[in-house]
């Protein structure tokens, strides 16, 4: 899923927010146009802000367990007697960071809700009331105002070219979302695994070097409890999430092939069902740190645009481009 960045035009003004009405589809309108209007850019700014706030809680959790782990490792190496007070503190930190995860989750759910409002407005699709109520425009405007990032990076959120007929343009966007995010999460889970392995080897190595007793070795592990809980939970959730995204991506690719080959029509209901699943994945998604996202962004952006260009060529070959005479099956 391409979960992050893009917006320009009139919507790129620093205070461009969400005061305008939700746009409706008109003749000549398209995803590349709708995604860059004032309303859409305000939604993206608000979405980014709520995810950034969630990541602040995530960072707090990370640094709490990291500091506890470093203190425990240092005490094991240089002052084993300090393990008695430090060990229980590390265990308490581990429990506290788990509780802080609930606050993190609230911001994630709000960000997912706003992203859903963006998607349903841009594609466009009907809002599914079973997903919950839309976030009020006033709350979206407030979150968009707090956003201090580069709004120019919110332009052209989806790389779909103009002229691709509905529903192929929507399928391209949905697939891009999943492919981008799945690859990012899998790569990040590998990084966490490497960090956990390093911590475990270091703790065991220091324990052996210091010839610790079993009791002392258990005390040496306690400060790292939070780090191991945090890391293992993150690896499992990112791997599981990535696998679910790849499975849904395969379903979209099947719908894509059927659509361009004319084997069956892709009705609103099928697109809405896919979107419901995407929304569910977003609300349950673990976070990827900003630094890791930015480190990978350019490569993934290039890969995504290459894939979209290929899909656009396939659509053009099979009559998926719009023509002046008619376009097929789009929403009213």
N, C-alpha and C positions, 0 to 999 in steps of 0.2 A: 504494500500500500504505500502509495506515496503520501506519507502523512505530514509533510512539512512544507512550506514556503511557496510564494509567488503573487504579484498584482501591480498594474499600472493604469495610466490614463487618468481621467478625472478622479478615479477612485484612489489614486496614489497620493493625494494630498495628505499632509501629516495628520489632519483632523478628519479625514474622510471616514465616516462611520456608518451607522446603520439607520439614519434618520429617514431615508427614503423608503418608499413601499417596496415590498418584495416584487421583483420584476415578473412579468408574464411573457410567455412566448409570443412573438409577433412575426410577421412575414420577414424572411431574411435573417432572423435571429438564429443564433447557434451557440454551442458551448464556448468556443473561443471568445465570443462577444459577451455572453452572460457572465462568465467567470471573472471578468475584469470590470464590471460595473461597480458603482458605489456601494450598493448593498452587499454584494459578494465579497468585496474587499474588506468591508467592516466585519463580516462574519469570519473571514480568515484571520484577521487581526485578533478578534476576540478568542477564537479557537486557539491560536498560538499562545495567547496570554494565559489562558487557563491551563494549558499543558506546561507552560513554563513555571507556573505556580505549583503545579503538581511535582515538577522536577526539583523544585527547591526543597520540598519535603523529602523527596527521594535522596537528594544530596545530603541533607541533614542525617538521614538514617545511615547512609553509607559512611560518612565521616565519623559518626559516633562509634560504629562497630570497628572501623579501621583504626581509630585511635586506641580503642580498648585492646585490639589485637596486637598493635605495636607495643603498647605498654606491657602486655603480658609476655611478648617475645623478649623485650628488653630485660624485664625482671628475671626471666628464665636464664638469660645469658649472664647478667651481671649482679643481680641481687635476688636470689631465690627466696629469701625470707619475705620479700614483699608480695610473693604470690598469694599468701594467705588473705590479705585485704583486697588485692587487685582481682583475684579470681571471682569472688562473688559479685564484684562491681561489673565485671565483664558479662556475667550471666544476666544481671539486671538490665544492662544496656541492650542485650539481645532481646529481652522481652519488650522493652520500651520501644525499640525500633519497629517491632512487629505491630504494636498498637498505633504507632504513627502512620503506619501504612493505610489506616482507615481514612485519615485526613487526605492523604495522597490520592486515594481512590475517588473521593468526592470531586476533586478537580478533574480527574481523568474522565469521569462520567459526564461532567459539564462540557468538557472539550469535545467529547464524542457526540453529544447532543447538538452542539453548534456545528460541527462538521457535517452532521446529517442534514441540518437545515441548509447548509451550503450546497450539498450534493443534490438534494431534492429541488432546490431552486434552480440550479445550473443545468440539470439533465434535460428537462424537469421530470420529477416523479411526484405522485401524491404522497403526503406525509402519512405514515402509518401510526394511528393513535395508540396502538398497542405498545409502541416504543416509549410512550410517555408524552407529556406535554412539551411543546416547544419552550425554550427559554425565552423570557420576556425580552422585547426589543430594548427596553431600558437597561437591562442587565448586560445585554450584548454590547450596547453602546458604552457602558461603563468599563467593561473588560477591554474593548477595542481602544478606549482612551488610555488605559494603563499600558498598552503595548508600546514599547520603545524600540522595537526592532526595525530593520530596514523594510519599509513597505514595498519597495521596488522588487524585493525578493518574493513578494506574494503574487506577482503577475504571472499569468499563464500557468496556473497551478497544474492543470492537466495539459499535456503536450499534444492533444488530439488536433489534427489540422482541420481547417475549415473545409466544408464541402462534403464531409462524410455523413451519409444519411443516418437518420434514426432507424433502428436502435443500435447500429454498429458503433456510433460515436460513444454511446453510453457504455457499451461492453468494453471498448478500449479503455475508458477511464476506470472502470471497475477493476479490470485486469491489472492496469498500471498500479493502482493502489496496493493490491495484494502482492504483486511481484516485488515491488520496491521494498515494502516493509518486511516481507518474509526474509529477503536476503540480508537486510540490515540486522534483524533480530538473530539470525543464525550466526552471523559474524560476531555479534556482540556476546552471544553465549559462549563462543569459543574463547574470547578474551577473558571472560569471568572464570572459565575453567582453568585457564593458565594461571590466573591470580590465586585461585584456591589451591592449586597444586603447589605453587611456590610457597604459600603460607604453610601448608602441611609439611612439606619437605624441610622447610626452615625450622619449624617447631620441633619436629622429630630429630633433626640433625643436632640442634642445640641441646636437646634433652640427652642425647647419646653422648655428646661431647662433655657435658657436665655430669654424666653418670648419675642422673636423677633416679630416685626411687619411684615406684609405681604411684604412690600418693603424690609425690612432687610433680610427676609427669601429668597426672590428672589436673592438678592445680595449674600447671603451665598451659593446659589446653582450654581451661575455663574462660580466660579473657578473650579467646578467639571464637567462643561459641557463637556470639552474635554474627561475626563475619562469616562463619560456615553456614549458619542458618540463612542469612541474607543471600549469600552466594549460591547455595544449592537451590533455594527457592527461585532465585532469578534465572538460573540455568534451565531448570525444569519448565518454568512458565514461558520463557522465551522459545525454547525448543518446541513445546507443545503448541504454542501460538503460531509459530512458523509453519508447523506441519498442517494445522487447520487452514492457514491461509493458502498453502500450496494445494490442498485438496479442493478448496473453493475455486481457486484459479483454474484448475483442470475442468471444473464444471462450466466455468465461463468460456473456456476455450472450446468446449464441445458445443455450447450455444452459439458461439461465434462461427464455427464451421458450418453448423446447420443453417445459420442465417445467410452467410455469403454464398452457400451452395443452393439456397432456396429449398432446402429439405423441409423446413417448417418455419412458421412465423414466430418471432420473439415477441410475445404479448407483454403488455404492461405488467401483468401479474408475475411473469417470470423475472423481469427486471427488478420488480419490487421485492420478490423473494430473495434474490441475490443480495439486494441492498440491505434487507433485514439482517441477513447473516453477516454482512460487512459491519453493520452497526453493532451487532452483538460482539463481534471480535474486538471492535474498538473499545467498548466499555470494559472488556476484560483484559485489555492489553497492558502488559508491564511496560515500564518506560525505558527508553534508551537515552543516555546522557547526551546533552547538546554537543559536547566535544567530539563524541564518537560519531554522531550524525554528520557533523560538518567535515570530519575527516573522510567520510565515505561519500558525501553528497555528490560531488562532481562526477565521480566514476559512475555512480548509480544513475545520475541524470543522463549522462551520455548513453549508457546502456538502455535506459528506458526510451529515449528518443529514437534510438536505432530500431528497437522493437516496434514502436508505434509507426515509424516510417514503413516498416515491412508489412504491418497489418493494413496500413492505408493503401499500399500497393496491391495487396490481396483484395481489398474491398473494391478498388478501382477496376481490377481485372474481372471481378465477378459482378460488376454493375452496382457496387456499393456507393458510388459517388452520386451526388445529387445532380439532376439535370434540370434545365429550364422547363422541359415538358411536364415533368412530374417527379414526385418523390414518394416513397412507399411507406405506409404504415406508421407515420409519426404521430405523436400525440396532438390533439387539437390545439 
